Amino acid sequence: MQDWQDYITGFFAGKAGDLWVWFDSLSRQEWLIVMAACCAFGFLFLKSGGHRGPC
């Protein structure tokens, strides 16, 4: 069981490191595009979460 947990932990730690390298390699214009996309996604996510009840 410990081997499986070590594998999962190592897998996600490696993916987080790869993601950080990708973010670190972005130019200023690419950062703006990524930030705009994240903001748009967040806005849509929060807007759709408001319809929870019948009222």
C-alpha distances in whole Angstrom, upper triangle without the diagonal:
4,5,5,7,9,10,11,13,14,16,17,19,20,22,23,25,26,27,29,31,32,33,35,37,39,42,44,45,42,40,43,42,38,39,42,39,37,39,41,37,37,40,40,36,38,41,39,38,41,42,39,42,45,48
4,5,5,6,9,10,10,12,14,16,16,18,20,21,22,24,26,27,29,30,32,33,35,37,40,42,44,40,39,41,41,37,38,41,38,36,39,40,37,36,40,40,36,38,41,40,38,41,42,40,43,46,49
4,5,5,6,9,10,10,12,14,15,16,18,20,21,22,24,26,27,29,30,31,33,35,39,41,42,39,38,41,40,36,37,40,38,35,38,40,36,36,40,40,37,39,42,40,39,42,43,41,44,48,50
4,5,5,6,9,10,11,13,14,15,17,18,20,21,23,24,26,27,29,30,32,34,38,40,40,37,36,39,37,34,35,38,35,33,36,37,33,33,37,36,33,35,39,37,35,39,40,38,41,44,46
4,5,5,6,8,10,11,12,14,15,17,18,20,21,23,24,26,27,29,31,32,36,38,39,35,34,37,36,32,33,36,33,31,34,35,32,31,35,35,32,33,37,35,33,37,38,36,39,42,45
4,6,5,6,8,10,10,12,14,15,16,18,20,21,22,24,26,27,29,31,35,36,38,34,33,36,35,32,33,36,33,31,34,36,33,32,36,36,33,35,38,37,36,39,40,39,42,45,47
4,5,5,6,9,10,10,12,14,15,16,18,20,21,23,24,26,27,29,33,35,36,33,32,35,34,30,32,34,32,30,33,34,31,31,35,35,32,34,37,36,35,38,39,38,41,45,47
4,5,5,6,8,10,11,12,14,15,16,18,20,21,23,24,26,28,31,33,34,31,29,32,31,27,29,31,29,27,30,31,28,28,32,31,28,30,34,32,31,35,36,34,38,41,43
4,5,5,6,9,10,11,12,14,15,17,18,20,21,22,25,26,30,32,33,30,28,31,30,27,28,31,29,26,29,31,28,27,31,31,28,30,34,33,31,35,36,35,38,42,43
4,6,5,6,9,10,11,12,14,15,17,18,20,21,23,25,29,31,32,29,28,31,30,26,28,31,29,27,30,32,29,29,33,33,30,32,35,35,33,37,39,38,41,44,46
4,6,5,6,9,10,11,12,14,16,17,19,20,21,23,27,29,30,27,26,29,28,24,26,29,26,24,28,29,26,27,30,30,28,30,33,32,31,35,36,36,39,42,44
4,5,5,6,9,10,10,12,14,15,16,18,20,21,25,27,28,25,23,26,25,22,23,26,23,21,25,26,23,23,27,27,25,27,30,29,28,32,33,33,36,40,41
4,5,5,6,9,10,11,13,14,15,16,19,21,24,26,28,24,23,26,26,22,23,26,25,22,25,27,25,25,29,29,27,29,32,32,31,34,36,35,39,42,43
4,5,5,6,9,10,11,12,14,15,17,19,23,25,26,23,22,25,25,21,23,26,24,23,26,28,25,26,30,30,28,30,33,33,32,36,37,37,41,44,45
4,5,5,6,9,10,11,12,14,15,17,21,23,24,20,20,23,22,18,20,23,21,19,23,24,22,22,26,26,24,27,30,29,29,32,34,34,38,41,42
4,5,5,6,9,10,11,12,14,16,19,21,23,19,18,21,20,17,18,21,20,18,21,23,21,21,24,25,23,25,28,28,28,31,33,33,37,40,41
4,5,5,6,9,10,10,12,15,18,20,22,19,18,21,21,18,19,23,21,20,23,25,23,24,27,28,26,28,31,32,31,34,37,37,40,44,45
4,5,5,6,9,10,11,13,17,19,20,17,17,20,19,16,19,22,20,19,22,24,22,23,27,27,26,28,31,31,31,34,36,37,40,44,45
4,5,5,6,9,10,11,15,17,18,15,14,17,16,13,15,18,16,15,19,20,19,19,23,24,22,25,27,28,28,31,33,34,37,40,41
4,5,5,6,9,10,14,16,17,14,13,16,17,13,15,18,17,16,19,21,20,20,24,25,24,26,29,29,29,32,35,35,39,42,43
4,6,5,6,9,12,15,17,14,13,17,17,15,17,20,19,18,21,23,22,23,26,28,27,29,32,32,32,35,38,38,42,45,46
4,5,5,7,11,13,14,11,11,15,14,12,14,17,16,16,19,21,20,21,24,25,25,27,29,30,30,33,36,37,40,43,44
4,5,6,9,11,12,9,8,12,12,9,11,14,14,13,16,18,18,19,22,23,23,24,27,28,28,31,34,35,39,42,42
4,6,8,11,13,11,10,13,14,12,14,17,17,17,19,22,21,22,25,26,26,28,30,31,32,35,37,38,42,45,45
4,7,10,12,9,10,13,14,12,15,18,18,18,20,22,22,23,26,27,27,29,32,33,33,36,39,40,44,47,47
4,7,8,6,6,10,10,9,12,14,14,15,17,19,20,21,23,25,25,27,29,30,31,34,36,38,41,44,44
4,6,5,6,9,10,11,12,14,15,16,18,20,21,22,24,26,27,28,30,32,33,35,38,40,43,46,46
4,5,5,6,9,10,11,12,14,15,16,18,20,21,22,24,26,27,28,30,32,34,36,38,42,44,44
4,5,5,6,9,10,11,13,14,15,17,19,20,21,23,24,26,27,29,30,32,35,37,41,43,43
4,5,5,6,9,10,11,12,14,15,17,18,20,21,22,24,26,27,29,31,33,35,39,41,41
4,5,5,6,8,10,11,12,14,15,16,18,20,21,22,24,26,27,29,32,34,37,40,40
4,5,5,6,9,10,10,12,14,15,16,18,20,21,22,24,26,28,30,32,36,38,38
4,5,5,6,9,10,11,12,14,15,17,18,20,21,23,24,26,29,31,34,37,37
4,5,5,6,9,10,11,12,14,15,16,18,20,21,23,25,27,29,33,35,36
4,5,5,6,9,10,10,12,14,15,16,18,20,21,23,26,28,31,34,34
4,5,5,6,9,10,10,12,14,15,16,18,20,22,24,27,30,32,32
4,5,5,6,9,10,11,12,14,15,17,18,21,23,25,28,31,31
4,5,5,6,9,10,10,12,14,15,16,19,21,23,27,29,30
4,5,5,6,9,10,10,12,14,15,17,20,22,25,28,28
4,5,5,6,9,10,10,12,14,16,18,21,24,26,26
4,5,5,6,9,10,11,12,15,17,19,22,25,25
4,5,5,6,8,10,11,13,16,17,21,24,24
4,5,5,6,9,10,11,14,16,20,22,22
4,6,5,6,9,10,12,15,18,20,20
4,6,5,6,9,11,13,17,19,20
4,5,5,7,10,12,15,18,18
4,6,6,8,11,14,16,16
4,5,6,9,12,14,15
4,6,7,10,13,14
4,6,8,11,11
4,6,8,9
4,7,9
4,5
4
